[in-house]
């Protein structure tokens, strides 16, 4: 949870531009999702386009707001 303030700040900076979904990788749903998307590192950020196609994956770090903006613009 030490990344929570950083993730919260990123979410606030991108509010209205992207939708964030946070999962606890140790929860039942989190484990299912973790396996479905073959994530092997926490944190993992997956960016999907409007058709739910994966366009970028950030592993082991919180992406910078500009990295997200560059993907969605």
Secondary structure as the mmCIF struct_conf table of DSSP 4:
data_model
#
loop_
_struct_conf.conf_type_id
_struct_conf.id
_struct_conf.beg_label_comp_id
_struct_conf.beg_label_asym_id
_struct_conf.beg_label_seq_id
_struct_conf.end_label_comp_id
_struct_conf.end_label_asym_id
_struct_conf.end_label_seq_id
TURN_TY1_P TURN_TY1_P1 UNK A 2 UNK A 3
HELX_RH_AL_P HELX_RH_AL_P1 UNK A 4 UNK A 13
TURN_TY1_P TURN_TY1_P2 UNK A 14 UNK A 14
STRN STRN1 UNK A 15 UNK A 15
TURN_TY1_P TURN_TY1_P3 UNK A 16 UNK A 17
STRN STRN2 UNK A 18 UNK A 18
TURN_TY1_P TURN_TY1_P4 UNK A 25 UNK A 26
BEND BEND1 UNK A 27 UNK A 27
HELX_RH_AL_P HELX_RH_AL_P2 UNK A 28 UNK A 36
TURN_TY1_P TURN_TY1_P5 UNK A 37 UNK A 38
BEND BEND2 UNK A 41 UNK A 43
STRN STRN3 UNK A 44 UNK A 48
TURN_TY1_P TURN_TY1_P6 UNK A 50 UNK A 51
BEND BEND3 UNK A 52 UNK A 52
STRN STRN4 UNK A 54 UNK A 59
BEND BEND4 UNK A 60 UNK A 61
HELX_LH_PP_P HELX_LH_PP_P1 UNK A 62 UNK A 64
HELX_RH_AL_P HELX_RH_AL_P3 UNK A 65 UNK A 72
#
